[in-house]
Amino acid sequence: MKATVLALALLATGAAFAQTPSAAHEGRQMDKIATLLDLNETQKAQVGAIRQEEHQKMKDAFAQAKASGAKPDSEQMRALHQQIHQETIQKLTPVLSASQLQKYQIIERMGGRGHFAHGGPPGEAPAQNQN
């Protein structure tokens, strides 16, 4: 009995650790975006929910394309991504000020989902790997 409880506890702990990096990463991303856009707590919650919905739609679309058995056409997937992104911008428009929305779109273009390409600020060359 104790062995079964211990095994279940270890499995649950393993599952929690397996999910933590993704959730932690998204949390850090949202914190960066909130700082860059100077979001208040209400805006942060709303933007987080909208971004999560966008992510889920993309994940579902990819899973559906994969489940169809045919390799997804990159042009179709790009068009779908663009459509979902436009829906996201429409949902963000009443939540963010014009300035915040403009900054959000710049952040998206620079590195997608709120992070700079290779971690550098705008106008600075990406860091080179020093290995």
C-alpha positions as CSV (number, residue, x, y, z in Angstrom):
1,M,0.0,0.0,0.0
2,K,2.8,2.5,1.0
3,A,4.7,1.5,-2.2
4,T,1.6,2.3,-4.3
5,V,1.1,5.7,-2.7
6,L,4.8,6.5,-3.0
7,A,4.8,5.5,-6.7
8,L,1.7,7.7,-7.4
9,A,3.4,10.6,-5.5
10,L,6.5,10.2,-7.6
11,L,4.5,10.1,-10.8
12,A,2.6,13.2,-9.9
13,T,5.8,15.0,-9.0
14,G,7.3,14.0,-12.3
15,A,4.3,15.2,-14.2
16,A,4.4,18.5,-12.3
17,F,8.1,19.0,-13.2
18,A,7.5,18.1,-16.8
19,Q,4.9,20.9,-17.1
20,T,6.7,23.5,-15.1
21,P,9.3,24.7,-17.7
22,S,6.6,25.6,-20.2
23,A,4.5,27.4,-17.7
24,A,7.5,29.1,-16.2
25,H,8.6,30.2,-19.6
26,E,5.2,31.6,-20.5
27,G,5.1,33.4,-17.1
28,R,8.5,35.0,-17.7
29,Q,7.4,36.0,-21.2
30,M,4.3,37.6,-19.9
31,D,6.3,39.4,-17.2
32,K,8.6,40.8,-19.9
33,I,5.7,41.9,-22.0
34,A,4.0,43.5,-19.0
35,T,7.1,45.4,-18.2
36,L,7.8,46.5,-21.8
37,L,4.2,47.7,-22.3
38,D,3.7,49.0,-18.8
39,L,0.6,47.0,-18.3
40,N,-1.6,47.3,-15.2
41,E,-2.7,44.1,-13.5
42,T,-6.1,44.0,-15.3
43,Q,-4.4,44.4,-18.7
44,K,-1.8,41.8,-17.8
45,A,-4.5,39.2,-17.0
46,Q,-6.5,40.1,-20.2
47,V,-3.4,40.0,-22.4
48,G,-2.3,36.7,-20.9
49,A,-5.7,35.1,-21.5
50,I,-5.7,36.4,-25.1
51,R,-2.2,35.1,-25.8
52,Q,-3.0,31.8,-24.2
53,E,-6.1,31.5,-26.5
54,E,-3.9,32.3,-29.5
55,H,-1.4,29.7,-28.5
56,Q,-4.1,27.1,-28.0
57,K,-5.6,27.8,-31.5
58,M,-2.3,27.4,-33.1
59,K,-1.6,24.2,-31.2
60,D,-5.0,22.8,-32.2
61,A,-4.5,23.8,-35.8
62,F,-1.2,22.1,-35.9
63,A,-2.5,18.9,-34.2
64,Q,-5.5,18.9,-36.7
65,A,-3.1,19.2,-39.7
66,K,-0.9,16.5,-38.3
67,A,-3.9,14.2,-37.6
68,S,-5.1,14.5,-41.1
69,G,-2.1,12.4,-42.2
70,A,-1.1,14.8,-44.9
71,K,1.9,17.0,-44.4
72,P,0.6,20.5,-43.7
73,D,1.4,22.9,-46.6
74,S,3.6,25.7,-45.2
75,E,1.7,28.4,-47.1
76,Q,-1.6,27.3,-45.6
77,M,-0.1,27.1,-42.1
78,R,1.4,30.6,-42.6
79,A,-2.0,32.0,-43.7
80,L,-3.7,30.3,-40.7
81,H,-1.1,31.8,-38.4
82,Q,-1.6,35.2,-39.9
83,Q,-5.4,34.9,-39.5
84,I,-5.1,33.9,-35.8
85,H,-2.6,36.7,-35.2
86,Q,-5.0,39.2,-36.7
87,E,-7.8,37.9,-34.5
88,T,-5.4,38.3,-31.5
89,I,-4.7,41.9,-32.5
90,Q,-8.4,42.6,-32.8
91,K,-8.9,41.2,-29.3
92,L,-6.0,43.2,-27.9
93,T,-7.2,46.5,-29.4
94,P,-9.8,47.4,-26.7
95,V,-7.5,46.2,-24.0
96,L,-4.3,48.1,-24.9
97,S,-3.8,51.8,-25.6
98,A,-2.7,52.7,-29.2
99,S,0.9,53.1,-28.0
100,Q,0.9,49.8,-26.1
101,L,-0.6,48.0,-29.1
102,Q,2.0,49.5,-31.4
103,K,4.8,48.3,-29.0
104,Y,3.2,44.8,-28.8
105,Q,3.3,44.5,-32.6
106,I,6.9,45.6,-32.7
107,I,7.9,43.1,-30.1
108,E,6.1,40.4,-32.0
109,R,7.9,41.3,-35.2
110,M,11.3,41.4,-33.5
111,G,11.3,38.0,-31.9
112,G,7.8,36.7,-31.6
113,R,5.8,36.2,-28.5
114,G,7.6,38.9,-26.6
115,H,11.3,38.1,-26.7
116,F,14.0,39.6,-28.7
117,A,15.8,37.5,-31.2
118,H,18.8,36.1,-29.3
119,G,18.1,38.2,-26.3
120,G,19.5,41.5,-27.5
121,P,17.7,44.8,-27.3
122,P,16.6,46.6,-30.5
123,G,19.4,47.9,-32.7
124,E,22.1,45.7,-31.0
125,A,23.8,42.9,-32.8
126,P,22.8,39.4,-31.5
127,A,25.3,37.9,-29.0
128,Q,27.7,35.5,-30.5
129,N,28.2,32.1,-29.0
130,Q,31.6,32.1,-27.3
131,N,32.2,28.3,-27.2
